[in-house]
Amino acid sequence: MLRGNRLLLAATLILGLSVARQAGAGTFRCEFNDPSGTEGWNTYGLESQGVRDGVWKLTAKLGTPQMFIPKLEVDAANQQIVSFRMRLGKGITSGGCLLFIGDAQPTWDDKTVVNFQCQSDGQWHDYEVDMSKNPLWKGTVRQLRFQPIYVAWPIPEEQRTIEIDDFRIPDLRDSQSGTPELIPNGGFEQVDEHGNPVGWKKICDDPLPIDVTEVRKFGNPANTLPSQDTPKGKHCASVSIPAGKQEIGGWSLRTPLKGKALYTFTCWAKREGKPNAGVAINEYKGTGERTSQHVVAIGSTEWEEYTREFESHPETTMVQIFPHIWESAGQVWFDDMSLRPLDLSKASGALATKDDTPFSQLTRAVETPHIAWGVPLAGGAIRVLAIPTHREVIELAQRLDIEYSTWRRFEEGDATPGGEVMDRIYYGPRKRGMLTSLAELQSKLAQNPQVILFGQCNWKGALASQWEVLSQQLRDDILAKVRNGAGLVIIRPTKEAQLDSFMEKSVSTPALLATGIPFAGLPVLAEDAPDGKWLKCFTCGKGRVAIVDFQHERFGFFEIERSFRRGIDSPFTPDVTYDYRATPLHYEYYQSLLAKLIVWAGQKEGAIAFSSMRFDDGAIIAGISNSGAPQEATVEIVVRDAEGTVEVRRETKLRIRTGETEFKQAITGIKSGAHFADVWLKKGGKTLTWGSAYFQTQSSVEIAEIVTNRFSYEAGEIVEGKVNISQALPEATKVRFQLLDSLGRIVAQRDSTSPGSREVTFQLPLLGPVAIHHTVKASLIGAGNAVLSEKSAVVLCRRDSPDDFQFWFWAPSANNNALSRYMLKDMYDRGFDVAYISLLYPQPAKQITGMYLNTVKPNLHLALYTTGALAISAGGYDRNTTVRPRCLTSAAFRNSLFDELRHHATVARDFPVRAYSLGDEIGIGMSEQDFCFSPTCLEYTRTYLKSVYGELAKLNEEWGTTFAAWDEVKPMTRDEAKQRGNFAPWADHRIAMEDMYTNLFRECADVIGKQDPRVKLGAEGITGGG
């Protein structure tokens, strides 16, 4: 309870006696639309300044001011969120709280407090306080006390103002009124002559095909019983399974269900003991094949209401409601089951709540390197609704003038986001259902975004544009927005997207998108551009639609995983996560393309546009079209080399006439090679339009190649190599060699003059290195110190780590996207030392090398999770199988394992690897698995037993067996040994397998050690002895 609140309880009791407003069941809402009243609120320590334009303005008179609603009727189970819109004085540092009186606490008491943090920026903010965090919020709540601030008094006058708008307590049931009940006899009150609930069957008599085998094996109809232990009415359903049993029990009811529709399921339940108890909502189609499953887990030992919202699978025609216990012991009771369709339009008003969990909020607190293509934009900021919520939205906002909002769909686990630690420590438990998620999207659509942007997501293990996972009602809402003038950009739609409604009229690629993108210099887009299939543009009513599907994204070895990896880390730009051709500079142009798509779809391109752009005869030449009046503009030009280094900056004035204007700017003094020229047209510092061109130049003499004698060096060694020159080196030309580290230092530098030579050697000492990643840069320098040509080669310093204690983190196993690159640098800056990389496949050496180079460039060491083949899960989960599917003594398995380890170590030996791991949770098998009885494992076991017993007679004496020859010796499973009353044949087998596993581990270490003898090898946990 807050300081000073106890002193005010008496005042609370007195003020609470006055009747302000009667509130029946349902959503409670105060909109403050009546200037003559305050809708039933009483105040203490507050002076009303009146109600105007839907806002109640007050002034605090003490540090703990309070407001009261003396009479309420709130159903705590269905009304868990108190939401309000409030603005406080700028600079105030405060928290606030709510207290209540209800069935669970009939008098005012500190125990009912629920706190919230106030915003201090002087702006309007929407607050949502989850009252269910307080265990006393149950039954009926009858009075509410609202304390908007609590501060030490006095405070400055300007901080005493409190403004409140739209205070409400939404009721979930408001979204369900008038909808039909789909579960007949969900309260189990109708019973037959045997006392069983009418319409319900025992699961043993009614399993879906997918459950038949398990139900036949573990099902017991005797454990599924009606009950009278119910919170209301006379009857409920129960399942009771005795201790020590692993049975299945439960009830089944089937009812028709429409596909691609929204539903809410509720029930009351409690359990005793720790059974695996829940309600399975099994959707299926006519064949009985299950299309989707939603499970409500029962965890309370007291009667509690459970809710689950879901959208049915498109192919669903029926649903099975299956309250149950699954293969465990304990007791569970179920009552008042309900399944109703959801009407989103009714829900959005009452339930539109923000997804304000910390990990769902985008922030611009971190600014990454970027090119500001359209910031600020002459036409003003563009309102963009981006889906899903992703860091790429912030990357776009750094480069284009947008006001953004984002949304992500409700996913499994959102009901308790972040898990127990995040819930309890950071912000308290929150309940976010699918309905509130969709209602949130509908409320954001109501804010009329100018452009709606859809990107890639992973939905239930499969890739989809977030468009595909929307309900039809929301799709219709978006279609209406587009026809009314909004823009729509969809990236990577699948075949199930059903976008025909938006394709009213096809249009040719707009000039804004056809010109000013340096396609030829960009991986993926260079291959996409020629046939134009990657982009389709349409008009739809008054709106514009762009559908983008990058055709040539590369995944290398991971091509087999394209179906569920594509676009996950770059939902709005080309996915180059696995394409190590792409550089950070290329990402700037991918974002430029995205920005241009937004500008075009939002119809914000203005009167001026580039109609052409090229580099020709030493100059940038641009055609400019102007459909408006003539005007003066500033032209800004920046030329960069392929690494992103700025070579040229120019700025000049230009009068742009109506119609076509040609602009030409000579570019001199740049070296040979690839370049990107960026051109902006600006007025008053604001961007009218922009574009870029890719081009290549040649010098009369060039460095053709740079070669080092090794890739990896030790501290103190000499980096040696040579460069090959395209022709004999002219008299006034020299070659400058620099050894640069990734921290920006020049480690060594040498100049060489060898007139007439076509090959020049170099030696650069690697002294006192503090970085891992180094670059040898050779520059051909002519008269006036002009750089004519450059070539670079990467070398590594495999230095020892200076620390005995290191911080490790799991790092991505493919990392060429912009997000991964920045994350790696950020982790190093935060003090991490070692990037732990999982290598689950023997990827090609070139792909692994690219990944390693990106990882060590920020100065991180490596640790390698080299294989998943030894994981205990690799043996499967069948307790009755005695031959391991991946037998550890099989020659084929062992050769494959050793080849994989050898392959990884051959590449990694040049890198600073701290340790190799053979995996996590590795072992012979899962608990109660008796592995392995394969011929090769039996042979190993016999050899081991010979070394232990020496003579067969001694083994027979110990085991109680009569084997006549060693070839006949066969150990026993635990169950066999238990039946005979002698565990020696089982225990010896287990010890033999442990001996085999130890030797296998040693052999793995030898394989890696031959390639990389300095590195340690281990495992994260050897847990599975069987």
N, C-alpha and C positions, 0 to 999 in steps of 0.2 A: 504494500500500500504506500502511496506517495506521502511525503512529508506534509503535514498540515491537513490531510484528509480526515483523520480521526476527529479533529476539532470541529469538523463541519458536519458530522453525522447527525447531530441534533437538528441543525438547520435543514438538512436533507429531509428528515422525518417530518418537520413542520410543513415545509413547502410541498412535500409529497401528498399532503392531504387534499389540496385543492384539485378539483376536477378540471382538466384542461380540454381533453379531446377524447372521445371514445374511438377506439381502434379495434375493429373486429378482426377475425382471422383473415389472413391474406397479407399481401405486400403492404407494409406501412411506408408512407411517403409524405414528406413535407416539401413543397416546392416554393413556399414563401411568395406566392403570387398576390396575396391580399395585403395592400399597404396599411390596412387598419388593424391588422392582427399578426400574431406570431405563431398561429396554428397550434396553440395549446401548450407551448413551452413556458415553464417558469424559470427564473434565473436567480442566481446568488453571486454577488461580486461582479456583476456585469451591468452596464448601463446601455439600454437599447437606443440606437441612433435612428431606428425606423427601418421599414421594409420598402425597398425600391427596386424595380426591374428584376424581381425574383431573387433578391439578395437581402438577407438580414444582416445589418451592420451593427456591431456592438463595440463597446469600449470596456476593457478590463479595469476593475477598480482594486483588485488585489491579485496576488500571484497564483491563487488557486480558484479561479472563477468556475462556476458550474451552471449547467442547464439541466432541466428535469422534464421528463414526460411522465406525469404521475399515473396514468392509467393506460395500460397496453394489454393486448392479448396476442402474444407472439408464440408461435409453435417452434420451440428451439430446434427440433429435429429437422424442420424444413426451412427454417430461417436462421442461418448460421452466420451470415455476413451482414455487418452494419457498414453502409457506405455513405459517404458525404463528400461534398465539394467545399473546400475551405481555403481562404487566403489569410495569412498572418502578416504582421508587420515585418519588413525586411530587417534581417540581422538578428531576430530573436532566436535564441537557442533553448529549445524546450521539447518536452514530450507531452503527450496527452493520454487520457484513459477513459474507459467506459466501465460503469458498474451497474448492477441490476438486482432486482428482487424477483423471485419466481418460486416455483414449486420446490426446488432443491434448496433454496435459501430464502425464507420468507421475510427476513429482516435485513436492513442494510448492514453489510459486513465487508471488511477489506478482502475477504477471500474471493469475492466476485470480480475483482479488478482484471481488466484486459488492457494492456498498455499499447501505445503506438508512438512512433517518432514523428515529430512535426517538421515540415519543410520551412526553411528560413530565408528563401530567396525573394519573398514578397510577391510571388506569383500564385495563381490559382493551381490547386492540386486536387486530384481525386484520391481520397483515402478509402481503403477497404480494411476493415478490422474483422478478423476471423474470431468470432466469439466462441467457437467450438474449442478453441485452445483452453478455455476454462472448463473443467469437468462439471461445474455446477450449472452450466448452460444446458439445461434439459427440462423436459416437461413444458409448462407454460411460463413465460416470462411476463411479468405484470407491470413493472416499472423500470425506467431506464434513466441513468444519470450520465451526463456527458460533460467531461472536463476537457475543453479544447487545448488548454496550456497548463503547465505548472512550472513556475519560475520563482527565483528569489526576488522579493519586492523591495524597492521599486525598480521599474525598468523605464527606459526612455519613452516619452509620449508617443513617438512614431511607431513603437513596437506594441502598443496596447490595443491596436485595432484588430478586431476579429470579424471576418465576413464569412457567412455560411450560405450555401446554396444546395438545394436538392438533397436532403437527408432522407435515407430510406433503409428499410430492412426487407429485402426481397424474399418472396415465398416461392420455393421451387414448384409448388403445386399450381401456381398461376399459369405455368407453361403447359399444364396437363389437363386443365378443365375442359370438359366436353369431348375428351378423347376416349375411345372404347377400351374396356378392360379385356385383355387377350388371354388371361389365365382364369378359366372357370374354376370355382371352388378353391381359389388361392388361399383362403383362410381355413381350409380343411374342415369346415363346419358341417358339410353334408357328408354323412357316412352311410355305408351300406349295412346289411344285416350282420356283417362280421366286424363292424367298427372301423373298416378301412375307408379312407377318403374317396368319395365318388370322383371318377375321372382320372385318378392317379393309379399307376401300376408300380409294382416293385421292379427295380432295375434288372433283377435277374430274369424277369419276364419281358423286358422291353429295352435291351441295349441297342445302340446304334452299331452298324457293322464294324466300325473301327474299334469298338470296345468289347466285341463278342468274346474274343480269346481271353482277355483279362478277367471279364466278368464270370465266364465259365470256370476259370481257374480259382478265383478268389471270392466269388460272389456267394452270399449266404442269405436267402430270403428271410430267415428267422431273425436276423438282426435289424430288420426294417419294420418298424411298428408305429401305429398311431399312439398319441399321447394326449393327456389332459393337463400337462404342465405348461400352461399358456398364460400370457399376460392379459389376454382378453378373450372373450368367447369361451367355448368349452373344449375345443379340440385343436391339436396341432400335429405335426408329423415329426418323427424322431428316427434316429439310427443309433444303435447301441452295440458296440463290439467289445468283448471281454479283453482284459489285459493279456498280452502275450500272443494275441491273434493278429494276423495280417489279412483282414478280410475287406471285401467291398460290400457296401450296403447303401441303399438310397431309393428315392422315389423318382418316377418318370411321368411327365405329362407332355404331350405333343400338341402343337397348335400351328395353324398356318401363319406365315410371316412374309411380308413383302420384301423384295430385294431392294437394296440401295435406299433404305429409309432409316429414319432416326427413331430410337426407342429408349425408354428408361425402365429399368427393372429395379424393384425394391422388395425387400423382405425383412422380417425380424428373425433373429436367430441368437443362440447362445451355445456354448459347448462346455464339456467337462473333460478334464484330462488334456492331452495334447494330440488329438487326432488330426489327420490331414482332411479337414472338413471344409466344405464349401458348396456353392451352387454353380454348376456348369451350365451355361447357356449355349447349347450346341445347335448352331445353324446347319441345315443340310438341304440338299435338293432331292428331287423325286426318286433318284436311285438309292437314297440313304447315305450318299457320300457327304461327309461333313465339309462344309464350306468355310466355317469360321467358328471359333470358340471364345467365349468370354467367361472367366472364372471369378467368382466372388468368394474370397477366402474368409472363413469365419474364425475370429480370434478372440472374441469376448466371452468371459464366463458369466456375464449378466446379459439379460435381453437387450439387444441393440439393433437399431435399424441400419441396413446396408443398402447402398444404392449403386447401380452401375448403368451408365449411359453408353450406347454404342450405335454404330451405323451398320446395318446388315450388308452382307456380301451381295453383289449384283445377281449372283446365281441362286441365292437362297429362296426356297419356297416354303420351308417348314422350320420349326424350332422345337428342340427338346429342352424342357426345364428339368434339371437333374440335381436336386439337393442330395448330398452324399457324404460318406466317409470313404476314403480311398486307401486301401491296403495299410490300415493302421488301426490302433485300438483307441477307444474313448467313446463319448456320447455327444450327440448334437441334436438340437431341437430347431424346427423351422415353423414359421407362421406368417400369415398375411403376405403372401407372395403376389406381386402385381407386375404386369408387363403392359405398358401403354405406348402408343405412338407419340412422338414429340412434334409439337408445332413450333418451329424455330421463331416464327414471327411473333408468337405470344411470349416466347421465352426471352427474346432479346431485350425487351424493356426492363424486365425484372431481374435478369441474371447476367447482363453484360458486365463482366468484371475483368479487370486487367490481369494479364499474366505478369505479376510483378515480383516473381521470385528472382533472386539476384542473378542466377545464371541464365535467365531469359531476357535480361535487359542489355541493350546495346549502349555502349558509352563511347564518347569521343575523347576520353581522358588520355588514351594512348594514340599518338599520331605517328603513323608510319611514313617513310619517305614516299613522296608522290609528286606528280605533275598536275597542277591545278588547271585542268582543261577549260572548265567553264565556271570559275569561281572568281568574282560574282558574274552572274549571267545577266545580259542586258535586258532580257525579257522578264527578269525576276525569278525567284525560287519556284521550283516545280514541286507540287505536292505528290509524293510517291508513297504508295502502299506496297511494301516489298514482302514477299512470302517465298521461302521461310525466313525467320529471324536468323541472320548470319552476319559475321564480321564483314563480308563483302559489301554489305549495305553501307557500313562506315567507310570502307575504302572508296565506294562511289561518292559518298557525301564529301569526302576530302577533295574530290576531283570535279564534282558538278554541284551547282547551286541547287540543292533540294531540301525540302522539309519532309522528313521521312517518318513513317510509322511502319511497324512490322507486325507480323503474326506468325505463329507456328501452331500447327494442329495439335490437339490433345493426343498424347501417346500413352501407352501402357506405362504405369509407374508415376504418372503425373499426379495421381491422387495423393501421393506423399513424395513430392519432388525432392531430389537430392539425398534421399535416404535418411536414416535416423540422425546422423551427425549434422547434416545440413539443416534438417527440420528443427532439431531441438536447440542447436547452438546459434544458428545464424538468424533465423526469422520465424521459428515456430512452425508447427504443422499447418499445411494449407490443403484444402480440398479443392481440386480443380478437375471438373468433369468435362466430358466431351461437349455437353450442352453449353456450359459456360464458355468453353473455348470457341464454339461456333457463334455464340451470341456476341462474343467480343469482336469477332471478325465482322459480323453484321453491323455492329456499332461503328467500326472503323470505316466500313463502306459508306455509312450514312454521313461521314464527314467529307464526302465527295472528293476523293483523291483525283488528281488530274491524270495520273498514270498508275496502273496496277501491274506489278511486276511479279511473275511467277518463275521460280527456279526449281532446281532438282532437290529431291530429298530421298531418304531411304525409309520406306513405309512398310512395316511388317516384313522386313527382310528382302524387299524388292524395291527397285528403283521406280520412282514416279515423279513427274512434275507435281508440285503440291496442288495443281489444278485437278489432277485425277482423283484426289482423295476428298474433294469437296462434295457436300450434299447437292442434290439437284436444285434445291431451293436457292442455295447460295450461288450456284452457277447462273441461274436465271436472274438473280439480283445483279450479278456482274455484267451479264449481257445487257440488261436494261441500262446500267451505268455507261457502258460503251456506246450503245445506240444514242445515248443522250450527250455524247461528246468526250467521254473519258478515253484514255489510251490503254491498250493492253499489250504487254510484252510477255511472251511465254518462251522459256528456254528449255530445250530438250523435252518436248511433249512425247508421250508414248503413243502407241497405236490406239490405246483406250481413251485418249483425250477427248474425242468427240467434239471437235472444234468447228464443225460445218456451219453452225449458227453464226459464227463470227466472220465467216468467209463470204460476205455478201458480194464484194466486188474486188477482184484482184487488181493490184496496181504494180507497175514496174518499180524496180528498186529506186528509191528516192535519191536525188543527188547528194543529200546529206550523208547517206550511207554508202553510196557508190564511190564518192570522192573523198579524199582526205584520210583514208585508212591505209596504212602502209602494208597492204596484204602480202606483197612479195617477200617482205623481210620477217614474216611472223610464222612460226611453226603452227600447224593446224590450218590457219586461215590462208596460207599460201597455197595449200592444196584444195581448200574449200572454194576459193574465189573463182577459179575458171568456169565451173559449170553453174554456180549460183544456187545450187540446191539447198544450201545451208540457211537461206533466208527467203521467207515468203511474206509479202506485205498485202494488206487488205484495208478497205474501208468498211465500216459496219455502222449504218446509220450516220450519225455525226462524228463517230469515233474512228480511231485508227488502230490496226492490229498488226503486230510483228511477231512472226513465229520463227524461232531460231533453233536449228538443230545442227550443231557442229558435226561434220561428217568424218573428219580425219583425226580425231583424238586417238593418241597411241597409248597402249598399256603394256607394251613389251611382253614380258613373261606373263604379266597379269591379265593378258587378253581374255583368259578363261574366266576372269572375275569381273569383266566389264559390266555384267548385268546387275551387280550390286555395289560397285565401287564408283561408277561414272558420275562425276559431278558432286560427290558428297562434300569435298573440300572446296569446291569452286562452283556453287550452284548457278551463278550468273555469267561466268566467263569460261573460255575453253579450259578443259581439264588437262593440265600438263604435269600432273602429279608424278606420272611415270615417264614423262617425255623430257629427257635431260638435254635436249636441244634448246629448250626454252630458258630464257634468262629473266632476271627481275625487270630489265628494261622492257621486255616483251609484254609483261603484265600491264605496264602503263598504257600500251596501245590496245590491249584487250579491254581495259577499263574505258578507254576513249571510245571504243566501239559501243560498249554498254551505255555510256553517257549519250552518245548520238542516237541510239535507239530510244532512250527516254525522251530526248528533246523532240525527235520526230513524232513519236506516239502521242506526246503531250501537246503537239501542234505549237511548239514554242521556238521554232527555228527562225522566225522573223523574216524580214524582206531580203536579207543579204546571205548569200551562200557561195561556197566555192563550187565552180562548175568543172574545174580541172586543176590538176596540180602535178608538176613533174620537175625533175632536175635535168637540165639540158645545157650542154656547152658551157659548163661552169657556173650555171645560175639556176636559182629556184624560179620557176615560172608558174604563175597561178592565174586561172581565169575566175573572175568574180561576177556573179549575177546579182542584180539589184532590181527588185520589183517595186521599190518605193522611190521616194524622192532622193536626189543626190545628197551626199553627206560626206563630211570629213571623218577619217578614221585613222587610228594608229596601227601600223603593221609591226608586230613583234615576231622575230625569227630566232629560233634556237636550233643549232645543228649539233648532234651528238654522234659519237662513234658507237660501234656495236656493243661496247661495254657500258655505255651510258655517260661517258665523260663528255662534258660540254666543250665543243671545239670553237663554236662561233656564236656570238649574240649580236643581233642587229635590231634597230628600231628606227622606223621612219614614218612620215606622214603620207597619207594617200587620200585623194578625193575620189570617191566612188560615185560614178555617174549612174543614172537610171539605165538599165539594160546591162550590157557586158563591159567589164573593165579588165584589162590585163595588167598584172603586176609582175615585175622582173627584178630580181636582186642577185647580183654576182656574189658567189661564195668562193673565196680564195683562201689559200694557206692551210688546207686540210690535207691530211695524209691519205695514202691509198687505202682502200678497203671499203667496208660497208658503213653506211651512215643513215641517220634518220633526221629529216628536217621537219620541224614543227612550226606552223605559222598560225598566228592569232590575228584577227581583226578586232580591235577594241575601240570603244568610244567612252570617254569619261572613266577609263579604268575598268569598264565592264565588257565582257566578251560578247561580241556580235556573232562570231562563228570561229571555228578553228579547223585545222586539217594538218595532215602529216604526209610525208613522202619518203619512200625508201629508195636509196640509190647507192651505187658503187663507183669508186674512182680508182684510177691507176696512176702511178708515178713512173717516170722513165727508168728508175731503178728501184727494186723492191726486195724485201726479205721474203724469200720463198718458203723457208722452213726453219724452225728452231728445234734442236734435239738436245736432250740432256743424257748423260751417260747412265743415270739411274733415276728412278722415280722417288725413292725414299732415302733419306740421309740421317746420320746421327749428328748431334751437336758437335761443332768443331771441324767437321769434314768439309771438303772442298766440293762445291757444286760445279761440275765440269760439263761442257757441251760445245755445240757449234751452231752457226747459222749458215744457211746457203743463200747466196745472193742471186738475183735473177740475171745479172750480168756483172762484168768486172767493175769493182768498186771505183767510182770516180775519185780524182785527186782531192777535192775539197770536201769529201764525204767521210764521216766516221760512223762507227757503230757503238752505241752506248748500251752497256749491259747493266741491268739493275736487278737485285734480289729484293723483292718486296714481301712483307708479311701481311697477313689478313688483318692486322691491327693498324695498318696504315704506315708502318715504318719502312724506311729504306735500310735494309740490313747490310747491303754491300753495293758498290757501284764501280764500274770500270769502263773506260773509253778505249776503243781500239781503232787505229788507222792503218789500213792495209791496202793502199792503192793498187788496183789491178786484181785484187783477190776476189774469188767468188765463194770462198769458204773462210769464215772467221771463227776461231775458237775462243772460248772464255773459261775463266776460273773465278768463282766467287766464293769466298769463305763464309761458312755458316757459323758465325761466332755469337755466342750469348743469346741464342734464340729463346724467345718467350712465347712464340706462336707455333702452331702445327702446320698450317696451310701457308705456303709461300708461292710466289710467282716469279719466274725469271722472265723479264721483259727485255727484248732487244729492239732498239729504236735506231733507225737509219736517219742520221741528221746531216742535212746539207747546209748550204751557205745561209748565213743569217740565223743559224740554229733552227731552221725549219725542219720539222719532223716529216720525213717523206714516207716512211713505212714503219709498221710495228708488228711484231709477233710475240706471243707469250707462251710459256709452258708452265704447268703447275708441278711443283715438287713439294714433298712433305718432309717435315722434321719429326722423326719418331722419338721424341724426347721423353724422358722419364717424368712421371708426375711428381711435382714437388711436395705433395701432401701424402701422409699415411692414411688420413681419413678423407673419404670422398663422398660427395653427394651424387647419387645416380637418379635418373628418371627414365621412364619408358618413353622411347622416341619412335616416331613413325618409320615404317619399313619402306615407305616411298614418300619422297619429301620435296618434290620440285615445284609444288604450288607455292604461291606467295605467302599463304598463311603458315605453312610448315617452316619455310625459310625464316620468317620473322620469329616464330615461336622458338626455334633453336637458338637464335641470337639472344632472345629475351631470357631464355633459361640460363644461358651462360652469364648474362649480365646480373641475374639474380643469385648467382653463386653456385650453380650446379657445375659439376666437373665431368660427369660421364653420361653419355647418351646410351641407353640400353636398347638395342635394336633386335627385334624378333625376325629371324630368318626361317620362315616356315617352309620355304621352297628353295631348291637349288637354282636361283635365278642366274641368267647369263652374267658373265663377269663385267661386261660393260655397264649393265644396269646397276649392279651392286656398287661398282666403282663410283658412278654418278651419285648414288645415294650417300656413300661414305664421304665423298668430297663435300657435299652440301652440309653434312653433319659436323665435320671437323673444321669447316671454314670459320665458324664463330669461336673456335679454339676449344672445342669439346673433344675429350677422349671417347673411345668406343668400348662398349661391352656387347658381346654378341650372343644372343639366344640362338644357337646354331641349328637346332633340330627339334621337331615335335614328335619324332618317331618313337621316343622312349616314354612318352606320357602314359600314365596308367590308363587313361581313357582310350588309348590306341588299341587296347585289348578288348574293347567292347564292355558291355554291362551285364551280359548274360551270366548268371551265377551257376548255371548248369553246364556251361562249356568248359572243357578241360584242355583244349588246345588253343593257345593264344593265336588270334587271327594274324598278328604279325609276330611270328615265332622268333624269339631272340637268338636262337641257335641256328636258324635257317641260313644257309649260305647266301641265298638270294637277298634276304633281308640285310644281313650283315654287310655284304658287298655294297648294297645300295646306301646303307647308312654311312659306311666309311668313305664312299665316293662323295657323298654330300658334304661331310665334314672336311674332307681334303679340298674340295672345290672352294668352300667358304674360306678356309685357312689360307689357300694359295692367293686369294685376292686380298685378304685382310692383313697378311703379314707385313705389307708395306705401310700399314696404318698404325696409329698408337692405340692398340687394343689392350685394355686393362685385364680382361678376362673373357674366357669362353664359357658358356653354360650349355649343358646338355639338356636343359629344359626345366620346367616347373612341374611339381607333383608327378615326378617320374617314378617308375617302378615296374614290377612284374605284372601286377594285376590289381583289380579292385578288391575291396574287402570281401571275403568269403569266396573268392575265385581261386580254384586250385590249378594254377598254371605251373608247368606246362607238361602235357603228356604226349607231345609230338615225338616222332621217332628220333629226331636229333637231340631233343631234351632228355629223352629216356637214355640215350647213349651217354650224354654228359653225366646224368645222374649215376649211371652204373660205374663210370670211370671214377667219379667222386667217391662212391661207396667203397670201391676197391681200395682207394687210398686211406679210407677211414677204418674199415674192418679187416682188410688184408685177406681174410679167408671167408669163403661163402658160408661155412658152418657157423661162424660167429654172427653173421648177419641173420641167418635163419633162427638162431637162438634168441637174438634180440627182438626180431620181428614176429617170432612164432610162426614161421613159414617153412616150406619144404622145397625150396627151389633147388633144382638139380644142376643148373648152370647159370653163370652170370647173365647170359643172354636172356634168361627167363625172368630175371628180377624186374619187378614192376611195383612202384610204390602205390600208395592208396590215397584216395581223397579223404578229407576230414570225416565225412559222413561214413565212409567205409571203415575207417579206423575206429570210429566211435562205436559202430555196431559190433566190431570184434573185441572192443575193450582194450586195444593196444594202439597207442598213438605213434609208436616209433616209425612205422612205414610212412606215415604222413609227415612227421616232424623231420625225418631225414631228407625227404623230398624237398621240403621247404628250405632246409639249410643248403641243400645242393643247388637249388635255384638261386639262393642269395649268393652263393659262391660263384655261380655262373654270371650273375649280374655284376658282381664286383670285378671279375675279370673282363667283362665286356666294357665296363667303365674305364678300366685301365687301358684296354686296347684303343678306345676312342681317344684317350689322352695321348697315346703314342702316335696315332694318325695325325692329330693336330700338331703335336710337338715336333714332328719331322718337318713340318712347314714353318712353324713359328715356335721355336724352342723356348722363348723367353716368357711366354704367357701362361698364366694360371688357368686351370680348368676345374669346374665344379658343377653344382646343380643347386637349384633353389629349394629343393625339398624332395627327399627320397621317401615317399610315403606309402608306396603300394607293394607290400610283400606278398599280397594275396591272402 
